[in-house]
């Protein structure tokens, strides 16, 4: 059974022919143009990262950390396609969020659609997520998917059973027609179903601010799962890679290292696994980065870092550095080959995100 840490988004492979009930899985094939980025998403062709911050939406050059432009009306960057950034805009206290298209090179608005009308609860959830909700454009429709948690609201001193019965996770999916702007919103309770293929040796991992257990899709042919094995009296973390393109679906296992107290983190695109481990006899932490495709260790950075939103683009890992103030954070680019810092950029966290204290 999967347990969720707090309100967050759930990534899913969304296609127009797949009904909502079939997409309850953290399995996603990320588009070729959009990948994850701290506080937002990145457009690979232009090497721009788009972040949600107190100033709106900012475009940051991933090579050197300089700001390319700021769109003050923006709230959440969602996805990039054909030179356009799709984003949510609107006030934090409104349940209607505008969907806008911005020219990626300049940040100037290209067009907008009818406001997406959601409940006040969903509006706050969307604006306070540690990472943007998963979004994808399929056949002239924009799909946005997020996870909403409801908690017990009964009387005082409830029993543990009453709290469990009064709490639930719901998956919300909005489908927006890009021609008319019309939208449909569906919600489904997760119940107690497990997400992804799971066995008794599965190890929970963090993805998009939530805890999952089981397998995830890396690309059209491969999927991966984190497992626990015992070898020579020591528990070790193993990455099991399954190649679905072969008729027999051969599986290969790679030992990543000993089990550590901190759960592994899987990047938004599913392509990388991050492990926090103690530094070499010091108080520092190493964050080791592995390829989900091969299990190969591709590099490391020195911690402590906030792994939510961390992403690999080219030779660098991009992540948030810890801050004593929840209203501020620093986006850092570090070279995976030797862990050296390439650039840092302080950012002011949007008010609702700061209130979640996600970045302490």
C-alpha positions, -999 to 999 in steps of 0.1 A, spaced: 0 0 0 12 35 -8 13 62 18 15 98 8 36 124 26 15 155 19 -5 171 -9 13 167 -41 11 159 -77 11 125 -92 28 119 -126 9 97 -150 11 85 -186 -18 104 -200 -33 97 -234 -66 107 -248 -77 71 -252 -70 62 -216 -98 68 -190 -91 84 -157 -93 51 -138 -65 37 -159 -40 64 -151 -36 60 -113 1 53 -115 33 73 -110 44 59 -144 52 86 -170 69 90 -202 81 126 -202 79 146 -234 110 152 -254 109 190 -249 99 193 -212 118 180 -182 118 188 -145 136 218 -129 136 231 -93 104 250 -86 92 243 -122 100 228 -155 127 232 -182 126 234 -220 154 213 -234 157 229 -269 162 264 -255 180 253 -222 156 275 -202 142 266 -168 109 281 -157 103 286 -120 74 296 -99 85 323 -75 72 353 -56 78 375 -87 57 353 -109 72 329 -135 109 335 -143 129 320 -171 165 310 -161 193 301 -184 204 266 -172 240 272 -184 248 302 -163 218 309 -140 210 343 -154 173 355 -157 161 357 -193 127 372 -184 99 374 -158 62 372 -163 46 387 -133 11 374 -140 22 338 -141 19 313 -112 28 278 -123 48 267 -154 33 234 -167 49 223 -200 67 235 -231 57 227 -267 67 241 -301 83 273 -287 55 280 -262 53 277 -224 19 266 -211 13 281 -176 -13 288 -150 -19 324 -140 -42 341 -115 -45 353 -80 -38 330 -50 -72 337 -35 -92 327 -66 -106 294 -76 -103 303 -113 -69 299 -128 -61 313 -163 -43 291 -188 -18 312 -208 7 305 -236 39 324 -234 65 328 -262 95 310 -247 122 333 -261 106 365 -247 80 355 -221 54 376 -239 18 363 -238 8 346 -270 -28 336 -261 -50 325 -233 -79 302 -227 -110 303 -205 -101 302 -168 -98 267 -153 -124 267 -125 -114 245 -96 -124 243 -60 -107 267 -35 -90 236 -20 -76 225 -54 -65 261 -61 -44 261 -29 -31 226 -36 -20 236 -71 -3 267 -59 16 251 -30 30 220 -46 67 214 -43 68 206 -80 43 216 -108 15 191 -115 21 168 -143 9 183 -176 9 170 -212 -5 181 -245 -21 152 -264 -43 156 -296 -51 193 -291 -60 187 -254 -41 198 -223 -41 174 -194 -32 185 -159 -32 160 -131 -26 165 -93 -33 148 -60 -55 161 -33 -56 148 3 -86 151 25 -82 146 63 -104 137 92 -128 166 102 -149 150 129 -149 156 166 -122 157 192 -101 126 203 -110 104 173 -99 68 172 -71 58 148 -98 39 128 -120 70 126 -90 91 113 -82 65 87 -118 63 76 -122 101 74 -91 106 54 -86 99 17 -65 108 -13 -81 119 -45 -66 122 -80 -78 151 -100 -75 154 -137 -84 184 -158 -87 181 -196 -88 213 -215 -97 216 -252 -70 239 -267 -94 251 -295 -124 260 -274 -109 264 -239 -137 241 -225 -125 220 -196 -136 188 -178 -125 179 -143 -127 144 -129 -118 132 -94 -113 96 -82 -105 82 -47 -74 62 -45 -88 38 -19 -61 13 -8 -48 4 -43 -11 2 -48 5 23 -74 28 5 -99 40 -31 -97 50 -40 -62 65 -69 -43 74 -76 -7 110 -64 -13 100 -31 -29 116 1 -14 95 33 -12 109 63 -31 100 100 -33 88 115 -65 72 149 -68 69 154 -31 51 121 -25 61 86 -15 55 58 -39 63 21 -40 66 -2 -70 78 2 -106 79 33 -128 82 38 -166 115 53 -178 107 53 -215 87 34 -241 107 2 -235 121 2 -200 107 4 -165 125 3 -131 119 -6 -95 139 -2 -63 143 -34 -42 158 -44 -9 181 -74 -7 202 -89 20 238 -98 11 265 -109 36 243 -97 65 238 -62 50 207 -47 35 214 -32 1 194 -11 -24 190 -27 -58 177 -11 -90 158 -36 -111 156 -26 -148 130 -44 -170 133 -42 -208 98 -46 -222 110 -46 -258 122 -81 -255 97 -109 -257 107 -123 -223 111 -89 -207 145 -96 -193 154 -81 -160 187 -68 -148 197 -59 -113 223 -33 -102 233 -28 -66 233 10 -58 246 8 -23 235 1 13 200 10 25 201 45 41 176 62 64 167 88 38 144 74 11 156 74 -25 144 101 -49 133 96 -85 134 126 -108 103 139 -126 113 123 -159 120 90 -142 155 89 -157 175 92 -125 177 80 -89 192 102 -61 206 87 -29 216 106 2 245 90 19 269 101 46 300 118 34 335 103 39 336 103 77 324 140 79 291 156 88 285 164 51 263 143 29 270 130 -6 240 128 -29 248 101 -54 231 102 -88 224 70 -108 209 65 -143 176 46 -142 183 32 -176 216 15 -167 220 17 -129 254 34 -136 265 61 -111 269 92 -132 280 116 -105 275 132 -71 270 165 -53 277 176 -17 247 181 5 226 189 23 202 196 -6 164 195 -11 158 167 -35 123 177 -45 124 191 -80 161 180 -85 168 173 -122 196 163 -145 202 184 -176 233 178 -196 264 175 -173 247 192 -143 224 184 -114 200 213 -106 185 214 -71 174 236 -42 198 244 -14 184 246 21 175 280 36 168 290 72 138 309 60 110 291 43 104 322 21 137 319 4 157 292 -13 187 289 -37 187 271 -70 221 255 -75 237 239 -105 265 214 -97 287 195 -121 281 158 -117 316 148 -127 332 163 -96 304 179 -75 317 214 -81 292 243 -81 286 259 -115 262 286 -103 238 296 -76 207 318 -78 187 329 -47 149 330 -53 119 342 -32 94 314 -27 58 321 -36 37 327 -5 16 295 -5 47 274 -11 66 291 17 37 284 41 41 247 35 77 249 49 88 225 22 122 240 18 135 242 53 
